[in-house]
Amino acid sequence: MASTEAVHNSALHEATHEVRQKRARHGLQAAGSLNMNFRQLYEPESSTYTYLFGCRDTGEAVLLDPVLETLDRDLSALQDLGLRLAYTLETHIHADHVTSACRLRSITGCKVAYPELDGLPCADVGVSEVNPLSVGHLTFNPLYTPGHTDSH
């Protein structure tokens, strides 16, 4: 009996630790990170961070929260790393900057992913806690974290 309880407590501890780690990552976890290229990019005018994730195995990439004014920088970063943009992924509708997602789609042929609950007509893919985004061997598991905006 004690052995079963210990296993349950250990599993509960691991699950709790995993949830805390996910929250610490601002609501997004990329599984498969050992095979991942990562770049944090900054746009000073709107103080916006864009993140580039690339699967080293497949060469596919995701740009998280890309900004229109830094489109050329982002395309150069992809080229420098030898990556093909598969998706742009928005964390929410932004009031502080204009996204470059649709422009990147027209240039690269990538798909545009938004939170499913936004129901945006420009989105090719909706993501949610039950509908993660997989790119190459990377999986992005979004977490609903209300409070940043009205719907998120």
PyRosetta script that sets phi, psi and omega in degrees:
from pyrosetta import init, pose_from_sequence

init()
pose = pose_from_sequence("MASTEAVHNSALHEATHEVRQKRARHGLQAAGSLNMNFRQLYEPESSTYTYLFGCRDTGEAVLLDPVLETLDRDLSALQDLGLRLAYTLETHIHADHVTSACRLRSITGCKVAYPELDGLPCADVGVSEVNPLSVGHLTFNPLYTPGHTDSH")
pose.set_psi(1, -45.5)
pose.set_omega(1, -179.9)
pose.set_phi(2, -63.2)
pose.set_psi(2, -35.1)
pose.set_omega(2, 179.6)
pose.set_phi(3, -64.0)
pose.set_psi(3, -42.6)
pose.set_omega(3, 177.9)
pose.set_phi(4, -64.5)
pose.set_psi(4, -40.8)
pose.set_omega(4, 178.6)
pose.set_phi(5, -65.4)
pose.set_psi(5, -39.6)
pose.set_omega(5, 178.9)
pose.set_phi(6, -64.4)
pose.set_psi(6, -42.4)
pose.set_omega(6, 178.1)
pose.set_phi(7, -62.9)
pose.set_psi(7, -43.5)
pose.set_omega(7, 178.9)
pose.set_phi(8, -61.9)
pose.set_psi(8, -45.6)
pose.set_omega(8, -179.9)
pose.set_phi(9, -64.2)
pose.set_psi(9, -38.6)
pose.set_omega(9, 178.2)
pose.set_phi(10, -64.4)
pose.set_psi(10, -44.5)
pose.set_omega(10, 178.7)
pose.set_phi(11, -64.2)
pose.set_psi(11, -40.5)
pose.set_omega(11, 178.4)
pose.set_phi(12, -64.3)
pose.set_psi(12, -41.7)
pose.set_omega(12, 178.2)
pose.set_phi(13, -61.8)
pose.set_psi(13, -45.5)
pose.set_omega(13, 179.5)
pose.set_phi(14, -62.6)
pose.set_psi(14, -42.7)
pose.set_omega(14, 179.7)
pose.set_phi(15, -64.9)
pose.set_psi(15, -41.6)
pose.set_omega(15, 178.4)
pose.set_phi(16, -64.1)
pose.set_psi(16, -42.8)
pose.set_omega(16, 178.4)
pose.set_phi(17, -61.4)
pose.set_psi(17, -42.4)
pose.set_omega(17, 179.5)
pose.set_phi(18, -63.1)
pose.set_psi(18, -42.3)
pose.set_omega(18, 178.5)
pose.set_phi(19, -62.1)
pose.set_psi(19, -43.5)
pose.set_omega(19, 178.5)
pose.set_phi(20, -61.4)
pose.set_psi(20, -41.5)
pose.set_omega(20, 178.4)
pose.set_phi(21, -62.9)
pose.set_psi(21, -41.8)
pose.set_omega(21, 179.7)
pose.set_phi(22, -62.6)
pose.set_psi(22, -44.5)
pose.set_omega(22, 179.3)
pose.set_phi(23, -63.5)
pose.set_psi(23, -36.6)
pose.set_omega(23, 179.7)
pose.set_phi(24, -66.9)
pose.set_psi(24, -22.1)
pose.set_omega(24, 179.0)
pose.set_phi(25, -90.4)
pose.set_psi(25, 23.9)
pose.set_omega(25, 176.3)
pose.set_phi(26, 59.5)
pose.set_psi(26, 39.3)
pose.set_omega(26, 172.3)
pose.set_phi(27, 81.8)
pose.set_psi(27, 14.6)
pose.set_omega(27, -179.6)
pose.set_phi(28, -143.2)
pose.set_psi(28, 130.1)
pose.set_omega(28, 178.1)
pose.set_phi(29, -123.3)
pose.set_psi(29, 132.3)
pose.set_omega(29, 174.2)
pose.set_phi(30, -107.4)
pose.set_psi(30, 107.2)
pose.set_omega(30, 177.3)
pose.set_phi(31, -77.3)
pose.set_psi(31, 153.2)
pose.set_omega(31, 180.0)
pose.set_phi(32, 83.2)
pose.set_psi(32, 25.6)
pose.set_omega(32, -170.9)
pose.set_phi(33, -67.0)
pose.set_psi(33, -14.6)
pose.set_omega(33, 178.6)
pose.set_phi(34, -68.5)
pose.set_psi(34, -23.8)
pose.set_omega(34, 179.7)
pose.set_phi(35, -103.0)
pose.set_psi(35, 32.2)
pose.set_omega(35, -169.7)
pose.set_phi(36, -121.7)
pose.set_psi(36, 135.6)
pose.set_omega(36, 164.0)
pose.set_phi(37, -88.8)
pose.set_psi(37, 143.5)
pose.set_omega(37, -179.6)
pose.set_phi(38, -141.8)
pose.set_psi(38, 135.3)
pose.set_omega(38, 173.6)
pose.set_phi(39, -138.3)
pose.set_psi(39, 133.2)
pose.set_omega(39, 170.5)
pose.set_phi(40, -98.7)
pose.set_psi(40, 123.9)
pose.set_omega(40, -177.3)
pose.set_phi(41, -117.8)
pose.set_psi(41, 146.0)
pose.set_omega(41, -173.6)
pose.set_phi(42, -126.5)
pose.set_psi(42, 137.6)
pose.set_omega(42, 175.3)
pose.set_phi(43, -116.0)
pose.set_psi(43, 109.3)
pose.set_omega(43, -170.6)
pose.set_phi(44, -71.6)
pose.set_psi(44, -28.3)
pose.set_omega(44, -177.2)
pose.set_phi(45, -61.2)
pose.set_psi(45, -43.6)
pose.set_omega(45, 179.8)
pose.set_phi(46, -105.8)
pose.set_psi(46, 2.7)
pose.set_omega(46, -177.2)
pose.set_phi(47, 54.9)
pose.set_psi(47, 46.0)
pose.set_omega(47, -176.4)
pose.set_phi(48, -108.4)
pose.set_psi(48, 135.8)
pose.set_omega(48, 173.7)
pose.set_phi(49, -98.2)
pose.set_psi(49, 135.5)
pose.set_omega(49, 171.7)
pose.set_phi(50, -115.7)
pose.set_psi(50, 142.4)
pose.set_omega(50, -179.3)
pose.set_phi(51, -120.2)
pose.set_psi(51, 134.8)
pose.set_omega(51, 177.7)
pose.set_phi(52, -109.9)
pose.set_psi(52, 122.9)
pose.set_omega(52, 176.5)
pose.set_phi(53, -118.0)
pose.set_psi(53, 130.7)
pose.set_omega(53, 178.1)
pose.set_phi(54, -132.3)
pose.set_psi(54, 135.1)
pose.set_omega(54, 176.0)
pose.set_phi(55, -82.2)
pose.set_psi(55, 116.9)
pose.set_omega(55, -178.5)
pose.set_phi(56, -65.5)
pose.set_psi(56, -29.4)
pose.set_omega(56, -177.4)
pose.set_phi(57, -73.5)
pose.set_psi(57, -40.2)
pose.set_omega(57, -174.2)
pose.set_phi(58, -107.0)
pose.set_psi(58, -16.8)
pose.set_omega(58, -177.6)
pose.set_phi(59, 79.2)
pose.set_psi(59, 6.6)
pose.set_omega(59, 178.5)
pose.set_phi(60, -85.4)
pose.set_psi(60, 148.1)
pose.set_omega(60, -175.8)
pose.set_phi(61, -135.2)
pose.set_psi(61, 160.4)
pose.set_omega(61, 174.6)
pose.set_phi(62, -129.2)
pose.set_psi(62, 134.7)
pose.set_omega(62, 168.9)
pose.set_phi(63, -106.4)
pose.set_psi(63, 121.4)
pose.set_omega(63, -179.8)
pose.set_phi(64, -96.2)
pose.set_psi(64, 122.1)
pose.set_omega(64, 178.8)
pose.set_phi(65, 57.0)
pose.set_psi(65, 54.3)
pose.set_omega(65, 178.9)
pose.set_phi(66, -71.1)
pose.set_psi(66, 147.6)
pose.set_omega(66, -176.5)
pose.set_phi(67, -110.1)
pose.set_psi(67, 136.7)
pose.set_omega(67, -176.0)
pose.set_phi(68, -56.3)
pose.set_psi(68, -43.0)
pose.set_omega(68, -176.9)
pose.set_phi(69, -65.4)
pose.set_psi(69, -17.7)
pose.set_omega(69, -177.7)
pose.set_phi(70, -112.2)
pose.set_psi(70, 23.5)
pose.set_omega(70, -179.3)
pose.set_phi(71, -54.9)
pose.set_psi(71, -49.0)
pose.set_omega(71, -179.0)
pose.set_phi(72, -63.3)
pose.set_psi(72, -40.7)
pose.set_omega(72, 177.3)
pose.set_phi(73, -60.0)
pose.set_psi(73, -44.3)
pose.set_omega(73, -178.1)
pose.set_phi(74, -66.6)
pose.set_psi(74, -41.5)
pose.set_omega(74, 176.9)
pose.set_phi(75, -63.4)
pose.set_psi(75, -38.6)
pose.set_omega(75, 177.3)
pose.set_phi(76, -65.1)
pose.set_psi(76, -40.7)
pose.set_omega(76, 179.2)
pose.set_phi(77, -62.5)
pose.set_psi(77, -42.0)
pose.set_omega(77, 177.2)
pose.set_phi(78, -60.9)
pose.set_psi(78, -46.0)
pose.set_omega(78, -179.3)
pose.set_phi(79, -64.0)
pose.set_psi(79, -44.4)
pose.set_omega(79, -179.5)
pose.set_phi(80, -59.1)
pose.set_psi(80, -33.8)
pose.set_omega(80, -178.6)
pose.set_phi(81, -92.1)
pose.set_psi(81, -2.2)
pose.set_omega(81, -179.9)
pose.set_phi(82, 68.4)
pose.set_psi(82, 34.7)
pose.set_omega(82, -177.0)
pose.set_phi(83, -107.4)
pose.set_psi(83, 152.1)
pose.set_omega(83, 174.6)
pose.set_phi(84, -108.4)
pose.set_psi(84, 125.8)
pose.set_omega(84, -179.0)
pose.set_phi(85, -71.3)
pose.set_psi(85, 115.7)
pose.set_omega(85, 178.8)
pose.set_phi(86, -95.0)
pose.set_psi(86, -37.7)
pose.set_omega(86, -177.3)
pose.set_phi(87, -145.8)
pose.set_psi(87, 149.8)
pose.set_omega(87, 157.0)
pose.set_phi(88, -104.3)
pose.set_psi(88, 146.6)
pose.set_omega(88, -178.4)
pose.set_phi(89, -132.8)
pose.set_psi(89, 119.7)
pose.set_omega(89, 178.1)
pose.set_phi(90, -98.2)
pose.set_psi(90, 137.7)
pose.set_omega(90, 177.9)
pose.set_phi(91, -79.6)
pose.set_psi(91, -28.2)
pose.set_omega(91, 178.3)
pose.set_phi(92, -172.7)
pose.set_psi(92, 173.9)
pose.set_omega(92, 174.1)
pose.set_phi(93, -73.4)
pose.set_psi(93, 127.9)
pose.set_omega(93, -173.7)
pose.set_phi(94, -99.6)
pose.set_psi(94, 135.6)
pose.set_omega(94, 174.5)
pose.set_phi(95, -96.1)
pose.set_psi(95, -16.0)
pose.set_omega(95, -174.1)
pose.set_phi(96, -92.6)
pose.set_psi(96, -10.0)
pose.set_omega(96, 178.5)
pose.set_phi(97, -160.5)
pose.set_psi(97, 164.5)
pose.set_omega(97, 175.9)
pose.set_phi(98, -97.2)
pose.set_psi(98, 128.1)
pose.set_omega(98, -179.8)
pose.set_phi(99, -71.6)
pose.set_psi(99, 151.3)
pose.set_omega(99, 175.0)
pose.set_phi(100, -100.9)
pose.set_psi(100, 11.0)
pose.set_omega(100, -173.7)
pose.set_phi(101, -54.9)
pose.set_psi(101, -51.7)
pose.set_omega(101, -177.1)
pose.set_phi(102, -68.9)
pose.set_psi(102, -34.9)
pose.set_omega(102, 176.6)
pose.set_phi(103, -66.8)
pose.set_psi(103, -42.5)
pose.set_omega(103, 176.7)
pose.set_phi(104, -62.8)
pose.set_psi(104, -37.0)
pose.set_omega(104, 177.3)
pose.set_phi(105, -61.7)
pose.set_psi(105, -42.8)
pose.set_omega(105, -178.5)
pose.set_phi(106, -68.9)
pose.set_psi(106, -28.8)
pose.set_omega(106, -179.3)
pose.set_phi(107, -84.3)
pose.set_psi(107, -43.6)
pose.set_omega(107, -170.6)
pose.set_phi(108, -105.7)
pose.set_psi(108, -18.1)
pose.set_omega(108, -174.8)
pose.set_phi(109, 83.1)
pose.set_psi(109, 8.7)
pose.set_omega(109, 178.9)
pose.set_phi(110, -66.7)
pose.set_psi(110, 167.0)
pose.set_omega(110, 174.5)
pose.set_phi(111, -99.6)
pose.set_psi(111, 152.9)
pose.set_omega(111, -179.6)
pose.set_phi(112, -105.6)
pose.set_psi(112, 123.8)
pose.set_omega(112, 178.9)
pose.set_phi(113, -113.7)
pose.set_psi(113, 133.4)
pose.set_omega(113, 177.8)
pose.set_phi(114, -131.7)
pose.set_psi(114, 163.6)
pose.set_omega(114, 172.5)
pose.set_phi(115, -57.7)
pose.set_psi(115, 131.5)
pose.set_omega(115, -177.7)
pose.set_phi(116, -55.3)
pose.set_psi(116, -37.1)
pose.set_omega(116, -175.3)
pose.set_phi(117, -67.6)
pose.set_psi(117, -17.0)
pose.set_omega(117, 177.3)
pose.set_phi(118, -74.0)
pose.set_psi(118, -28.3)
pose.set_omega(118, 178.4)
pose.set_phi(119, 57.5)
pose.set_psi(119, 39.9)
pose.set_omega(119, -176.1)
pose.set_phi(120, -77.9)
pose.set_psi(120, 135.3)
pose.set_omega(120, -179.7)
pose.set_phi(121, -67.9)
pose.set_psi(121, -22.1)
pose.set_omega(121, 180.0)
pose.set_phi(122, -80.6)
pose.set_psi(122, -10.4)
pose.set_omega(122, -177.9)
pose.set_phi(123, -78.1)
pose.set_psi(123, 132.5)
pose.set_omega(123, 172.7)
pose.set_phi(124, -84.8)
pose.set_psi(124, -28.7)
pose.set_omega(124, -175.3)
pose.set_phi(125, -139.6)
pose.set_psi(125, 135.9)
pose.set_omega(125, 173.3)
pose.set_phi(126, -103.6)
pose.set_psi(126, 133.8)
pose.set_omega(126, 178.9)
pose.set_phi(127, -114.1)
pose.set_psi(127, 149.7)
pose.set_omega(127, 178.3)
pose.set_phi(128, -158.4)
pose.set_psi(128, 179.8)
pose.set_omega(128, 179.1)
pose.set_phi(129, -60.8)
pose.set_psi(129, -29.4)
pose.set_omega(129, 179.9)
pose.set_phi(130, -98.7)
pose.set_psi(130, -2.8)
pose.set_omega(130, -179.5)
pose.set_phi(131, -134.0)
pose.set_psi(131, 75.3)
pose.set_omega(131, -179.0)
pose.set_phi(132, -71.0)
pose.set_psi(132, 168.6)
pose.set_omega(132, 178.3)
pose.set_phi(133, -107.7)
pose.set_psi(133, 125.2)
pose.set_omega(133, 176.8)
pose.set_phi(134, -111.4)
pose.set_psi(134, 131.8)
pose.set_omega(134, 179.0)
pose.set_phi(135, -136.0)
pose.set_psi(135, 115.9)
pose.set_omega(135, -173.1)
pose.set_phi(136, 58.4)
pose.set_psi(136, -128.5)
pose.set_omega(136, 178.1)
pose.set_phi(137, -99.3)
pose.set_psi(137, 15.2)
pose.set_omega(137, 177.8)
pose.set_phi(138, -102.7)
pose.set_psi(138, 140.6)
pose.set_omega(138, 175.5)
pose.set_phi(139, -126.0)
pose.set_psi(139, 127.6)
pose.set_omega(139, 179.2)
pose.set_phi(140, -103.1)
pose.set_psi(140, 116.3)
pose.set_omega(140, -178.2)
pose.set_phi(141, -105.4)
pose.set_psi(141, 94.4)
pose.set_omega(141, -178.7)
pose.set_phi(142, -70.7)
pose.set_psi(142, 148.1)
pose.set_omega(142, 176.6)
pose.set_phi(143, -119.8)
pose.set_psi(143, 134.0)
pose.set_omega(143, 176.2)
pose.set_phi(144, -71.1)
pose.set_psi(144, 116.2)
pose.set_omega(144, -177.9)
pose.set_phi(145, -130.0)
pose.set_psi(145, 79.7)
pose.set_omega(145, -176.7)
pose.set_phi(146, -64.0)
pose.set_psi(146, 152.8)
pose.set_omega(146, 176.1)
pose.set_phi(147, 124.8)
pose.set_psi(147, -29.1)
pose.set_omega(147, 179.8)
pose.set_phi(148, -72.4)
pose.set_psi(148, -43.4)
pose.set_omega(148, 174.8)
pose.set_phi(149, -131.8)
pose.set_psi(149, 179.2)
pose.set_omega(149, -179.0)
pose.set_phi(150, -57.8)
pose.set_psi(150, -39.8)
pose.set_omega(150, -177.7)
pose.set_phi(151, -103.7)
pose.set_psi(151, -4.9)
pose.set_omega(151, -178.5)
pose.set_phi(152, -131.6)
pose.dump_pdb("model.pdb")
